[in-house]
Amino acid sequence: MTTTDWTRATAARMADALAAGEVTSVELTQAHLDRIGQIDGPVHAFLHIDAEGALATARAVDEDRAAGKELPRLAGVPIAVKDVLVTQGLPTTAGSRILEGWMPPYDATVTRKIREARMPILGKTNMDEFAMGSSTEHSGYGPTRNPWDLDRIPGGSGGGSAAALAAFEAPLAIGSDTGGSIRQPASVTGTVGVKPTYGGVSRFGAIALASSLDQLGPCGRTVMDTALLHEVMGGHDVNDATSLPEPVPGCVDAALVGARMDLTGVRIGVVKELSGVDGGFQDGVKQRFDESLERLRGMGAEVVEVSCPSFEYALAAYYVILPSEASSNLAKFDSVRFGLRVEKDTVEKTMLATRAEGFGDEVKRRIILGTYALSAGYYDAYYGSAQKVRTLVQRDFAAAFEQCDVLVSPTTPTTPFKIGERVDDPMAMYLNDIATIPANLAGIPGMSLPAGLAPEDGLPAGFQILAPAHEDARLYRIGAALEASLTADWGGPLTAQAPEVTA
Ligand code: GLN
């Protein structure tokens, strides 16, 4: 293998090669930095690249390995970090102009865990401003492009992380999922993304969008790679009051079991309301979903149909709850504490001018919606009703999980759409997350993995798996089984079929 070929390897393979002395972390890290240098102009997955920091970590890992020190499994494997996570000494913007130039004085818990795992951080990835969006077009720094077709969106809000994986700029990445921002980008880029159980990964130092919905999670090109990263990120944290006390679920072991492709006794529920029965789902996306289901059945799983009637109202409830929480979370960007400051003659005018200039249109839209929904006269009618719907969604899940071990659906209704196509139509943008949002309302874990390319446009279609809270391991078992079956036919991960990006 030449040095540059390493960018095509899985993270698991890189870890093994490092341990076996086949390659050094400096070589791996440099190969990815070179790749970023070659193609990130057009892809624009990164907002900030830290070549020096990444290579310094890599060198230290290589030295310790040479000295015979024991190292964590992923030590020396490079990673890209969504710009929603605060990183000491590295600029952090959450995709917003209001935080341009802000240098966090501390590390998020997940950042700290990545550093403790000795993984070189390649840089910070692009995202929709404050994670609001499904296309990365709402970034204050310009859109990211989908490596499968540069005229198309890479999903959002974590489009930068997903594009970095699909373009072989990084083998692993961090995402955050409030309504689908890990799973939807994974779906449209042919990669794998996991939203853990709410509380399974610390949110300390993750710039909040909607605190009761936000969850950080792993992104990779294979199920095993996300499992390895999940185990690095997860676990209890005293700094996050919503952090679960339980240890991290056994994701890697579950993925190993799944890869044996025996699903005897596993019950899989197809959610009627999420499988496109009422239209709106692209034919090729449905087709790949149905074929994947057939494969699972072929491995011994029993497939049943389940109904979750309140899911019809999940999107509407989400777009009341999310803006309400966001309007409160974003109040701290007041020109005094962080980032941008547009100086005027009074404090009020300074705040107004700073927020008017620093926030983009989508952020302003949600702040207005949220403050309205929370205002005294409307609180019960909007926020109160939305919370009731949330309870109904949770009950639907509870009932469904009595009939089956996991639930499945296509991750997104369509393959990636064209840049510019939906950016001025908020409803069209919001509808991308119709199948991902219920999981966030209920706090349950979900995974998206590639189901293949839609025949009509040759673009990636995603398969979503949902499990009960705390049962993240089930995602890895079922996901690894499906992946093993599909990649046996494809001859490797779906991303290997992506066309070469030309600068
Ligand atoms: N696309 C959804 C939204 O705009 C989800 C965002 C997210 O998960 N961060 O709210």
Residues whose N, C-alpha, C, O or C-beta is under 5 A from the ligand:
A	BS01	LIG	A131 M132 G133 S134 G156 S157 S176 D177 T178 G179 G180 S181 D433
